[in-house]
Amino acid sequence: MKIIVTGARGLVGTRFLANYRDKYDIVTLGSSHEQRVDITDREALLTALKEHSDAQALIHLAAYTNVNGAFEQTGDKSGAAWQVNVTGTENIAEACREFGFYLIHVSTAFVFDGQKKTPYVEDDQPHPIEWYGQTKYEAEKIVTTSGAKSVILRIDQPFTHVPSAKVDTLWRVINGLRAGQLYPQFTNHYFGPTYIEDLTRIFDFCLRQQPTGLYHASSGETWSDYDFACSVRDILHLKTDVAPGDLEAYLRTTKRPYQRQTALNIDHLQKIIDFKLRTIREAISQVQLA
Ligand SMILES: NC(=O)c1ccc[n+]([C@@H]2O[C@H](COP(=O)([O-])OP(=O)(O)OC[C@H]3O[C@@H](n4cnc5c(N)ncnc54)[C@H](OP(=O)(O)O)[C@@H]3O)[C@@H](O)[C@H]2O)c1
């Protein structure tokens, strides 16, 4: 099966390629490597994709993911965050409809405001509170109404057990613990970590079964930053102390709004997949420290 992947050099894309390069005939499109295609350039994108119109599916991972950088661009539709996440996704969805590619679009728990006390379900109303979340919510609406056969997978704080060029949630903690410089970890901020290796299995499942609609696709677990860091320390036998931090105190020092709780309920996904997701503890246990 021939498939196209955007953002293949990013945190998630790198692992999909590592795990599935032998199973699929993969064409990668990115702004900074040999297949240079800027997804915000509609004509260039359509021309590039025309050459691969025999592909059956497209996994769209290209995004502007710097949340602080996006916040600086709030309201600026000519900025990179809107251009890549909204205009770029619009171009991708149009191409998928035109060429008949099944589209796997990845979105984020940051479409929610973080006020809910329990994990978010797909029926909860998005209400982004900062620009990155807003651009990703706009992208979801575009995909949904594009006419392309598509699935939207929402994730939260993806990480994996091997170090990547982009330091993820797990390695930020490991590196901080090993250097004895881990900043205080919030006891009152909750998230729903996503083990990227399992996410790539979900992509593989989607490529095989082509479900449509919206699915939450994290681990389904809820963690505080503090408990996560303590578990990383204990599972990996690191000796450093983890200091507790207070999100509310931090929020008084910054203008950027933060979602207090972004864990996702994955019951909807669990009903369709044909394999078992690993627990976060199992995922952390895969790390092999030199
Ligand atoms: N990381 C997170 O914490 C997180 C959380 C929730 C959801 N997500 C979502 O998960 C997906 C994958 O995220 P990620 O963390 O793997 O992203 P990432 O590491 O930041 O990589 C994004 C990739 O997008 C590509 N890209 C950016 N602008 C482009 C453009 N104009 N044209 C073509 N390609 C462009 C880049 O490719 P090149 O290197 O080739 O330029 C980059 O490698 C995204 O949809 C993101 O919104 C991420």
The ligand as an SDF file (V2000), in Angstrom:
LIG
                    3D

 48 52  0  0  0  0  0  0  0  0999 V2000
    4.1040   17.3630   20.1010 N   0  0  0  0  0  0  0  0  0  0  0  0
    3.0300   17.5030   20.8620 C   0  0  0  0  0  0  0  0  0  0  0  0
    3.1230   17.7630   22.0790 O   0  0  0  0  0  0  0  0  0  0  0  0
    1.6530   17.3030   20.2640 C   0  0  0  0  0  0  0  0  0  0  0  0
    0.5510   17.2460   21.1370 C   0  0  0  0  0  0  0  0  0  0  0  0
   -0.7160   17.0460   20.6050 C   0  0  0  0  0  0  0  0  0  0  0  0
   -0.8880   16.9270   19.2390 C   0  0  0  0  0  0  0  0  0  0  0  0
    0.2070   17.0110   18.4030 N   0  0  0  0  0  0  0  0  0  0  0  0
   -0.0230   16.9140   16.9620 C   0  0  0  0  0  0  0  0  0  0  0  0
    0.6270   15.7610   16.4900 O   0  0  0  0  0  0  0  0  0  0  0  0
    1.0490   15.9860   15.1290 C   0  0  0  0  0  0  0  0  0  0  0  0
    2.5340   15.6610   15.0000 C   0  0  0  0  0  0  0  0  0  0  0  0
    3.2310   16.5080   15.8930 O   0  0  0  0  0  0  0  0  0  0  0  0
    4.8150   16.3890   16.1410 P   0  0  0  0  0  0  0  0  0  0  0  0
    5.0530   16.6970   17.5730 O   0  0  0  0  0  0  0  0  0  0  0  0
    5.3320   15.1430   15.5410 O   0  0  0  0  0  0  0  0  0  0  0  0
    5.2990   17.6450   15.2900 O   0  0  0  0  0  0  0  0  0  0  0  0
    6.7840   18.2190   15.1140 P   0  0  0  0  0  0  0  0  0  0  0  0
    7.7820   17.3190   15.7540 O   0  0  0  0  0  0  0  0  0  0  0  0
    6.7560   19.6440   15.5180 O   0  0  0  0  0  0  0  0  0  0  0  0
    6.9690   18.1030   13.5420 O   0  0  0  0  0  0  0  0  0  0  0  0
    6.1060   18.7930   12.6880 C   0  0  0  0  0  0  0  0  0  0  0  0
    6.6160   18.6270   11.2910 C   0  0  0  0  0  0  0  0  0  0  0  0
    5.7890   19.4620   10.4780 O   0  0  0  0  0  0  0  0  0  0  0  0
    6.5200   19.7820    9.3320 C   0  0  0  0  0  0  0  0  0  0  0  0
    6.1450   21.0840    8.8100 N   0  0  0  0  0  0  0  0  0  0  0  0
    6.0390   22.2490    9.5120 C   0  0  0  0  0  0  0  0  0  0  0  0
    5.6740   23.2410    8.6800 N   0  0  0  0  0  0  0  0  0  0  0  0
    5.5410   22.7040    7.4450 C   0  0  0  0  0  0  0  0  0  0  0  0
    5.1870   23.2040    6.1810 C   0  0  0  0  0  0  0  0  0  0  0  0
    4.8690   24.5030    6.0050 N   0  0  0  0  0  0  0  0  0  0  0  0
    5.1480   22.3530    5.1230 N   0  0  0  0  0  0  0  0  0  0  0  0
    5.4690   21.0540    5.2710 C   0  0  0  0  0  0  0  0  0  0  0  0
    5.8110   20.5080    6.4610 N   0  0  0  0  0  0  0  0  0  0  0  0
    5.8470   21.3310    7.5230 C   0  0  0  0  0  0  0  0  0  0  0  0
    7.9820   19.7670    9.6880 C   0  0  0  0  0  0  0  0  0  0  0  0
    8.5650   18.9770    8.7000 O   0  0  0  0  0  0  0  0  0  0  0  0
   10.0330   19.2460    8.1370 P   0  0  0  0  0  0  0  0  0  0  0  0
   10.9460   18.8980    9.2700 O   0  0  0  0  0  0  0  0  0  0  0  0
   10.1590   18.3180    6.9960 O   0  0  0  0  0  0  0  0  0  0  0  0
   10.0760   20.6850    7.7570 O   0  0  0  0  0  0  0  0  0  0  0  0
    8.0370   19.1000   11.0710 C   0  0  0  0  0  0  0  0  0  0  0  0
    8.9220   18.0170   11.0630 O   0  0  0  0  0  0  0  0  0  0  0  0
    0.7070   17.4380   14.8170 C   0  0  0  0  0  0  0  0  0  0  0  0
   -0.5360   17.4970   14.1670 O   0  0  0  0  0  0  0  0  0  0  0  0
    0.5610   18.0790   16.1980 C   0  0  0  0  0  0  0  0  0  0  0  0
   -0.2990   19.1970   16.1730 O   0  0  0  0  0  0  0  0  0  0  0  0
    1.4790   17.1710   18.8910 C   0  0  0  0  0  0  0  0  0  0  0  0
  1  2  1  0
  2  3  2  0
  2  4  1  0
  4  5  1  0
  4 48  2  0
  5  6  2  0
  6  7  1  0
  7  8  2  0
  8  9  1  0
  8 48  1  0
  9 10  1  0
  9 46  1  0
 10 11  1  0
 11 12  1  0
 11 44  1  0
 12 13  1  0
 13 14  1  0
 14 15  2  0
 14 16  1  0
 14 17  1  0
 17 18  1  0
 18 19  2  0
 18 20  1  0
 18 21  1  0
 21 22  1  0
 22 23  1  0
 23 24  1  0
 23 42  1  0
 24 25  1  0
 25 26  1  0
 25 36  1  0
 26 27  1  0
 26 35  1  0
 27 28  2  0
 28 29  1  0
 29 30  1  0
 29 35  2  0
 30 31  1  0
 30 32  2  0
 32 33  1  0
 33 34  2  0
 34 35  1  0
 36 37  1  0
 36 42  1  0
 37 38  1  0
 38 39  2  0
 38 40  1  0
 38 41  1  0
 42 43  1  0
 44 45  1  0
 44 46  1  0
 46 47  1  0
M  CHG  2   8   1  16  -1
M  END
$$$$
